[in-house]
Amino acid sequence: MKIAVPTRENQIDSHFGHCDHYTIYTIENRQIVAEETMASPEGCGCKSGIAPVLAQAGVMVIYLDEALGGPVPEPFRPPCSAALH
């Protein structure tokens, strides 16, 4: 399973759409087995269409530290996938 975490300066960014990049962790048997990054689009990522790009990269879960400021982006709306708070 892949989890995307919005990241800025090696810390979790509290705003999904304004992060520098997304850190994508691959989890197998409850262990992190790989880590990669994906650049964040210019402007607000919430409205940029990044969610389908993350999904195409195999991401099944996005981590949301605080309020997203809008609905959870497709395709991460339950019951298909998950958004962790």
C-alpha positions in Angstrom: 0.0 0.0 0.0 1.2 3.5 -0.8 0.5 6.5 1.5 1.0 10.1 0.4 2.0 12.7 3.0 2.1 16.4 2.2 5.6 17.6 3.1 7.5 20.8 3.6 11.1 21.0 4.8 11.1 17.3 5.9 8.0 17.9 8.1 4.3 17.0 7.6 2.7 20.1 6.0 -0.7 20.9 7.6 -2.1 22.1 4.3 -2.5 19.3 1.7 -2.7 21.8 -1.2 0.3 24.1 -0.3 3.0 21.6 0.4 6.4 21.6 -1.4 6.0 18.0 -2.4 4.3 14.7 -1.4 6.4 12.0 0.3 5.0 8.6 -0.8 5.7 5.7 1.5 5.3 2.1 0.4 4.1 -0.1 3.2 4.4 -3.9 3.2 3.8 -6.1 6.3 3.4 -3.0 8.4 6.9 -1.7 7.5 8.0 1.1 5.3 9.9 -0.6 2.4 10.3 2.4 0.0 10.1 6.2 0.1 9.7 8.5 -2.9 8.7 12.1 -3.6 6.3 13.7 -6.0 6.5 17.4 -6.7 3.5 19.5 -5.7 1.8 21.5 -8.5 2.0 25.3 -8.6 -0.8 27.0 -6.7 -3.3 25.1 -4.5 -2.9 21.4 -4.8 -6.5 20.9 -3.6 -7.8 22.3 -6.9 -4.9 21.2 -9.1 -6.0 17.7 -9.9 -3.1 16.2 -8.0 -5.3 13.5 -6.4 -5.8 11.5 -9.7 -2.0 11.8 -10.3 -1.3 10.4 -6.9 -3.8 7.6 -7.5 -2.2 6.7 -10.8 1.1 6.4 -9.0 -0.5 3.7 -6.8 -1.3 5.9 -3.8 -4.3 4.4 -1.9 -4.2 6.7 1.2 -3.6 10.4 1.7 -2.6 11.8 5.0 -4.5 15.0 6.1 -3.0 16.7 9.2 -5.7 19.4 9.5 -8.8 20.5 7.7 -8.5 20.2 4.0 -10.5 23.4 3.3 -13.0 21.5 1.1 -14.1 18.0 0.4 -11.7 15.1 0.3 -10.4 14.9 -3.3 -11.5 12.2 -5.7 -10.6 9.3 -5.8 -9.8 9.3 -2.1 -13.4 9.6 -0.9 -14.7 6.6 1.1 -15.5 3.8 0.6 -13.0 3.4 -2.2 -9.9 4.6 -0.5 -9.0 6.4 2.7 -7.9 9.8 3.9 -6.2 9.7 7.3 -6.6 12.6 9.7 
